[in-house]
Amino acid sequence: MDAHTWTQTLRVDEGFRLADLDPDAKPGYDHGKARGVADLAARLADLNVLQERLFAESRAGVAKDAVLLVLQAMDSAGKGGIVRHVVGGVDPQGVALAAFKAPTAEEREHDFLWRIEKRLPDPGFIGVFDRSHYEDVLIGRVRELAPPAEIERRYDAINEFEARVAASGTRIVKVMLHISPEEQKTRLMERLDRPDKHWKYNPGDVDERLVWPQYMQAYQTVFDRTSTAAAPWHVIPANAKWYARLAVQELLLAALEDIDPQWPRADFDVESEKKRLAAS
Amino acid sequence: MDAHTWTQTLRVDEGFRLADLDPDAKPGYDHGKARGVADLAARLADLNVLQERLFAESRAGVAKDAVLLVLQAMDSAGKGGIVRHVVGGVDPQGVALAAFKAPTAEEREHDFLWRIEKRLPDPGFIGVFDRSHYEDVLIGRVRELAPPAEIERRYDAINEFEARVAASGTRIVKVMLHISPEEQKTRLMERLDRPDKHWKYNPGDVDERLVWPQYMQAYQTVFDRTSTAAAPWHVIPANAKWYARLAVQELLLAALEDIDPQWPRADFDVESEKKRLAAS
């Protein structure tokens, strides 16, 4: 299956139901883990060439394109692994990573998109949001952190915001990593079993587990309301980490292939520069 | 030679003369390229463990330590390669990279350290400055971008600034990559010979070559005035890229080993969390 077809398979279209998607599935990929790990490594070279061209285009001022990967998931679903093993393979000079935590007092005084706007990737960059403005309609909804009318307002605000960002040249790749509650339990238990993983564990993680169905409903509403042509959602079954990493890499590749960045032409006379350099 | 001794060898101490350092030398390392490349890969695992511990400590709020790598060099000396091949091996979640270009109109309205302060790494992070406040006493001095009294003022201002940053818990690792003008010519010519490298070439690079001795003098003054106990300079011969990368990695390792970060102890009761998780 080519990248474009695979990307389509993962996309949230009309009628998508999260409850029907098996977190153990590997849609669009017919091979096992060993091949998957090998494919991830093999495709990294393509990703690097495309990223460098994108960066080069922006430096030369010939294009305004950027990529924004938005990562959302329940705790321990593997966002960190995506950053480490997919994004981490790319030249750090071309990556802008933003991890959004609970908003600060200053951030809460502003509209929920205020802090998001500031972290949008510059042209030429691959931006990564580790959590995002979607927290404001996920935990925001489940924990009633804002009045219902305000939560309701945010879906349209997000769509308008993302449409504007997309129109400015940024390909928005929205990804939800989908794990099962059983898989999460296993992963959190491992964090508790290993002293070098304790720092990753937060007692609040269990509190959120207890309202898992409410979160799944909040995600479903996010997909229903904000999977747009300008910025579609992709739900990636993530019980198998290797599959999720490969799928996200493929989504990034598809976004970059869509941009199709080219090495910019020199804006100086190459031959005369060679002479000038030789004489220097 | 252990990391600490090697680090000492590269350090700018009293009486250091840049003109006496051969850019082809490999001080402190007795092996060749093949072994150097293998050592770089082998030491990456150590770097990653130390970085993760540093990050973990800061998340747990038990430490304020950070590392700041300041990279300065003539064009094509290999700053980008350091970022790609040394820093790029580290989890991007723990890295904060800042590339300083010619200051914007807004930045020029402020003191030269204004934009620098804003990009200092948070606790737990490895910050990297690709160029830095030293441009203001390098190109600033050579191209007379500020009055002599202002340039003069900056050396002490830098020392006070860095002493404050160091006192707050940030290990400042200042590195100048030292290449020969002949090596630079070769590297720039390669950029001109390859269309996929044209975007990296700037006719201004040759202009700067023409005042190479003035730059070396400006660097010597930087070393004389700003290599302090709190933030010493290291000059790394960089005609051999593999050596420079290995040496910078070693400096980062030494800084992290000096911090000696530990896995933080859980601030919750592990056994009762296991029960709570099991029941969830």
Interface residues (C-beta under 8 A of the other chain):
Chain A: A56 E57 R59 A60 G80 V83 R84 V87 G88 D91 P92 Q93 V95 L97 A99 V128 D130 K185 L188 M189 L192 P195 D196 H198 W199 K200 Y201 P203 V206 R209 L210 W263 P264 R265 A266 F268 V270 E273 K274 R276 L277 A278 S280
Chain B: A56 R59 A60 G80 V83 R84 V87 G88 D91 P92 Q93 V95 L97 A99 V128 D130 K185 L188 M189 L192 P195 D196 H198 W199 K200 Y201 P203 V206 R209 L210 W263 P264 R265 A266 F268 V270 E273 K274 R276 L277 A278 S280
